[in-house]
Amino acid sequence: MAELTVLTGADERDLTQLDEYRAIGGYDALEKARSMKPEALIEEITNASLRGRGGAGFPMGRKLSLVPGPDRRSGPSYVVANADESEPGSFKDREIMGRAPHRFIEGCLIAAHAIQSQHVFIYIRGEYLAEYEVLARAVEEAGGEGLFGDVDVVVHRGAGAYICGEETALLDSLEGKRGQPRPRPPFPPVAGLYMEPTLVNNVQTLASVPAILEMGVDRYRELGAESAPGTVVYSLSGNVNRPGNYELPLGTTLRELIFQHGHGVAEGRALKAVIPGGSSVPVFTPDQLDVALDFDAVQAAGSYLGSAAVIVVDDRACMVQLAVRAEKFYMHESCGKCTPCREGTRWLVQLLEKIEDGRGTHADLDLIANVCDRIEGKSLCALGDFAVWCVGSYLKKFREEFERHVDEGRCPFGGLSSVEGVLAPSDQHTHTAMAEVPA
Amino acid sequence: MKAAENPADFQREVDQIKTAYPDHRSAIMGALRLAQQRHGGWLPPAALEEVADAVGVTAAHVEAVASFYDMYNLEPVGRHIVEVCTNLSCALVGAQQVVDALEEQLGIPPGETSDDGEVTLRLIECAGGCGYAPVVVVDGRYREPTRPEDVPQIVEELQRG
């Protein structure tokens, strides 16, 4: 079995208990970190090439070094842990917080030492009630044991908004506002929470830090890919025999994940598509199973590793229906601040529904691609990009299936698609009825 | 959590939330959650006013915040809330069949509350249980996976209390 760095010991022990975590060396890495100068600690994390596990893959060491120390700032600085996991397909942070909360807290405290901050805020999505309870108890227990030193740790609960996983929207939400993204620059390390220097990192990124100090950089770098060392918790879901979280070295191939760990496509069906990094990233086809799941390799293959959430789609699913459902999500979650995303997602839903209902024309297919083009890169945050990467790639890679809807004047699945008739939350909100966009 | 009994208690609890933050406005989300508990699971205009007073911001700002997030209910809800995720991973493994079973056995379509005010059925976006799909959430607690054949038991539990 491969070496773990994030969920280490969670199968053998109840790591929600502080004494159990300490029994396997828990919080020793924090002690080691605190014996180091902050600059040396940042150098260690930089040398480990730890890349952010929240989606963007940004090097944590570089982020740390962008936050000014006490001699270069007048006010406080903050560590904000992004625990607002809500990318469809992703459920890794939930498992980390629920099963190894202290490793995550330890990572937060190490990060606080690195940027010499006395304040940690953990923003956990509101729906994660059970995980909040575990985490809050772990924070209380660790704080009670004096492990925080002069740092205070606050767990802040969200209230249901996908956009708050975007770091600047999260900061606005934490400040008691609607969670809408901010223009950048300034970036959070310069002006973040309450406009003070702020380090924002994903749960898993922070939970990966203790292992670097425990193992040492050289041994840590032996795990995973050259450009992305370490392990990652892959969230595997959809039409697969054994869905679940699998912590494996970065760079594990899709084939190994789906067929070895996930025991293959469910019910012996044929594989139709794989979404490699959460619902927002471009879809892969079965001929791409040998792509290594690390940031650079997935990007070279035309998609993104994102949050390493792999969704398996078998041959029963209509890609147009899947596109409608995916786009309704982005329509529902668009915060409304930027016009291309707010209006464009609605327009895409209408066009895609038109295709699915058999009312579409070939010109509509080109129009979908055109609308995608008018959204991508034209909003403050990446939600608009996400809203077009998914459906744009379905159209591009499964164009023939879209065309059959047009040519036959109906869904070629004839009511037998696995996602036939699936309703979205937006279907139940009668008060948000949308005006028809002239198409 | 037991709801606070009177406005002074509510103010005290909100003041306690405020101590966690350098800026009192950060207490809005926690105060809204508390107010929703005090008001039977939703936020009538009076509750938004209470939050505004307790936090020290305008009611308009509180409403702007409350209306942004899915978990704040601006309309009355049932004593129990049953939610079904129908996002991709759940949809692929039969979420709609679970929705259909709940609709049939609860007698209400998604988005509505039973006439006796007992149950609200609604659809939600990804709840983060994709590997244990389909995900149903009953009063904030995840039931994973939930298949159509599990629905009678959920309905029975709701009817019992």
Interface residues (C-beta under 8 A of the other chain):
Chain A: P76 E85 S86 E87 P88 G89 S90 F91 D93 R94 H119 R125 G126 E127 Y128 L129 A130 V154 H156 R157 G158 A159 G160 A161 Y162 S173 L174 E175 G176 K177 R178 G179 Y194 S235 L236 S237 G238 N239 P243 G244 N245 A266 I275 S279 A309 I311 V312 V313 D314 A317 L322 R325 A326 F329 H332 E333 C335 S418 V419 E420 G421 V422 L423 A424 P425 D427 Q428 H429 T430
Chain B: A20 Y21 P22 D23 R25 S26 A27 I28 M29 G30 L32 R33 V55 V57 A64 V65 F68 Y69 D70 M71 Y72 T86 N87 L88 S89 A91 L92 V93 G94 A95 Q96 V99 P109 P110 G111 R122 L123 I124 E125 C126 A127 G128 G129 C130 G131 Y132 A133 V137 G140 R141 Y142
